[in-house]
């Protein structure tokens, strides 16, 4: 199942062709995995609430409910605000883009952000919870299989976060996710 629940336009923007220094941005896309920490409905409500101040803006491109429903929130060609102070450490070395001189660099300009709804025992900021549903893993694999992003450019919010405060997606099973992803013929 899928549904569309677009974020308010203040919670996403255009992807930049150049950074604040005028350098052309050429980063290949990455996929950043997150979790809601609260309910899907609460996260969607936050994204649909206007946030005119840059420091308050937040969004994901897609959210996956506990029942596996894929919720589209920000169009993929737009820049979602899913990882503020962030850098991707891949085979090309550290990658980040500064798009606003008042903020540190982030991966948002070349990231596709996907969040999993946290289980009930994952509400809050504990280090672990009971994990994600099988339906969520299947939907996540299906969604990512539609992309051309290679596996080595699929990462987590925890891995790209520079603040050291992000743990998501907590209790994520790489084995389960990649097991389902490998069932698709991706051609990547």
C-alpha positions as CSV (number, residue, x, y, z in Angstrom):
1,X,0.0,0.0,0.0
2,X,1.0,3.6,-0.6
3,X,-0.3,7.0,0.4
4,X,0.7,10.6,-0.2
5,X,0.9,13.0,2.7
6,X,3.0,16.0,1.3
7,X,5.0,18.0,3.7
8,X,4.4,21.8,4.0
9,X,6.6,23.6,1.5
10,X,8.7,25.2,4.2
11,X,9.9,21.8,5.2
12,X,11.7,21.0,1.9
13,X,13.4,22.8,-0.9
14,X,15.2,22.6,-4.2
15,X,18.4,20.7,-4.6
16,X,21.3,23.1,-5.2
17,X,23.4,23.0,-8.3
18,X,26.3,24.9,-6.5
19,X,27.3,25.2,-2.9
20,X,27.7,28.5,-1.0
21,X,31.1,29.0,-2.5
22,X,29.9,28.6,-6.1
23,X,31.4,25.1,-6.6
24,X,29.3,22.8,-8.7
25,X,27.7,20.0,-6.7
26,X,28.3,16.6,-8.3
27,X,27.7,14.1,-5.5
28,X,26.0,10.8,-6.4
29,X,22.8,10.1,-4.5
30,X,22.8,8.3,-1.2
31,X,19.9,6.8,0.8
32,X,19.8,7.7,4.5
33,X,17.7,5.4,6.8
34,X,15.9,6.9,9.8
35,X,13.2,6.1,12.3
36,X,10.4,8.3,13.6
37,X,11.0,7.8,17.4
38,X,7.3,8.5,17.7
39,X,4.3,7.5,15.7
40,X,4.1,7.9,11.9
41,X,1.1,10.2,12.4
42,X,3.0,12.5,14.7
43,X,5.9,12.7,12.3
44,X,3.6,13.5,9.3
45,X,1.9,16.2,11.4
46,X,5.3,17.7,12.1
47,X,6.2,17.8,8.4
48,X,2.9,19.3,7.5
49,X,3.2,22.1,10.0
50,X,4.8,25.3,8.6
51,X,8.4,25.8,9.8
52,X,9.6,29.1,8.3
53,X,12.8,29.3,10.4
54,X,15.6,27.3,8.7
55,X,16.7,25.7,12.1
56,X,13.2,24.2,12.6
57,X,12.7,22.6,9.2
58,X,12.5,18.8,9.1
59,X,11.3,16.1,6.7
60,X,11.9,12.8,5.0
61,X,11.1,11.8,1.5
62,X,9.3,8.7,2.5
63,X,8.1,7.1,5.7
64,X,7.2,3.4,6.2
65,X,4.4,2.6,8.7
66,X,4.5,-0.5,10.9
67,X,2.0,-2.2,8.6
68,X,4.4,-1.7,5.6
69,X,2.5,1.2,4.0
70,X,4.8,3.5,2.1
71,X,4.0,7.2,2.7
72,X,5.4,9.7,0.2
73,X,6.1,13.0,1.9
74,X,8.6,15.0,-0.2
75,X,9.1,14.6,-3.9
76,X,12.3,12.7,-4.7
77,X,13.7,15.5,-6.8
78,X,13.4,17.9,-3.9
79,X,15.8,18.3,-0.9
80,X,14.3,17.0,2.3
81,X,15.7,18.2,5.6
82,X,16.5,14.8,7.3
83,X,20.1,15.2,8.5
84,X,21.4,18.6,9.5
85,X,25.1,18.5,10.5
86,X,26.1,15.5,8.5
87,X,28.8,13.9,6.2
88,X,28.8,10.6,4.2
89,X,32.1,8.7,4.4
90,X,32.1,6.5,1.3
91,X,34.6,5.4,-1.3
92,X,34.9,9.0,-2.6
93,X,36.0,10.1,0.9
94,X,34.0,12.5,3.1
95,X,31.0,14.1,1.2
96,X,29.0,17.0,2.5
97,X,27.5,20.2,0.9
98,X,27.2,23.6,2.5
99,X,24.0,25.2,1.1
100,X,23.5,27.8,3.8
101,X,26.5,29.8,5.3
102,X,24.8,29.9,8.7
103,X,24.8,26.1,9.0
104,X,27.4,23.3,8.8
105,X,27.5,21.1,5.7
106,X,25.0,18.2,5.3
107,X,24.1,15.3,3.0
108,X,20.6,16.6,2.4
109,X,21.4,18.0,-1.1
110,X,22.3,14.5,-2.4
111,X,20.3,12.3,0.0
112,X,17.0,10.5,-0.3
113,X,15.7,10.1,3.3
114,X,13.6,7.1,4.3
115,X,12.2,6.7,7.8
116,X,10.7,3.6,9.5
117,X,8.0,4.1,12.1
118,X,9.3,3.1,15.5
119,X,7.6,0.4,17.4
120,X,5.7,1.4,20.5
121,X,8.6,0.4,22.8
122,X,10.9,2.7,20.7
123,X,9.1,5.9,21.5
124,X,11.8,8.2,23.0
125,X,15.5,7.9,22.8
126,X,16.5,4.6,24.3
127,X,19.4,2.8,22.6
128,X,17.3,-0.2,21.5
129,X,13.8,-1.4,20.9
130,X,12.0,-4.5,19.7
131,X,12.8,-3.7,16.0
132,X,10.9,-3.1,12.8
133,X,8.1,-5.3,11.4
134,X,8.8,-7.8,8.6
135,X,6.3,-5.7,6.5
136,X,8.5,-2.6,7.0
137,X,11.6,-4.5,5.9
138,X,9.9,-5.8,2.8
139,X,8.5,-2.3,1.9
140,X,11.9,-0.7,2.5
141,X,13.6,-3.2,0.2
142,X,10.9,-2.7,-2.5
143,X,11.2,1.0,-2.3
144,X,15.0,1.0,-2.5
145,X,15.0,-1.6,-5.3
146,X,13.2,1.1,-7.4
147,X,16.3,3.3,-7.2
148,X,19.7,3.0,-8.9
149,X,21.6,3.9,-5.7
150,X,24.3,1.2,-5.1
151,X,24.3,-0.7,-1.8
152,X,27.5,1.0,-0.6
153,X,25.7,4.3,-0.7
154,X,22.8,3.2,1.6
155,X,23.6,4.5,5.0
156,X,22.0,5.4,8.3
157,X,21.3,8.7,10.1
158,X,23.6,7.5,12.9
159,X,26.5,7.0,10.4
160,X,26.2,10.4,8.7
161,X,25.4,12.5,11.9
162,X,28.3,14.7,13.1
163,X,26.6,15.6,16.4
164,X,27.0,12.1,17.8
165,X,23.4,12.3,19.1
166,X,21.6,10.3,16.5
167,X,21.2,6.6,16.9
168,X,18.6,5.8,14.2
169,X,17.5,3.5,13.0
170,X,18.0,1.7,16.3
171,X,17.7,-2.1,16.3
172,X,17.9,-2.2,12.5
173,X,18.8,-5.6,11.0
174,X,21.1,-5.2,8.0
175,X,20.8,-9.0,7.4
176,X,17.0,-8.8,7.1
177,X,16.9,-5.7,5.0
178,X,19.6,-6.8,2.5
179,X,18.1,-10.3,2.4
180,X,14.9,-8.8,1.0
181,X,16.7,-6.3,-1.2
182,X,18.7,-9.1,-2.9
183,X,15.5,-10.7,-3.9
184,X,15.0,-7.9,-6.4
185,X,16.9,-7.8,-9.6
186,X,18.1,-4.2,-9.3
187,X,20.6,-4.1,-12.2
188,X,22.8,-1.7,-10.1
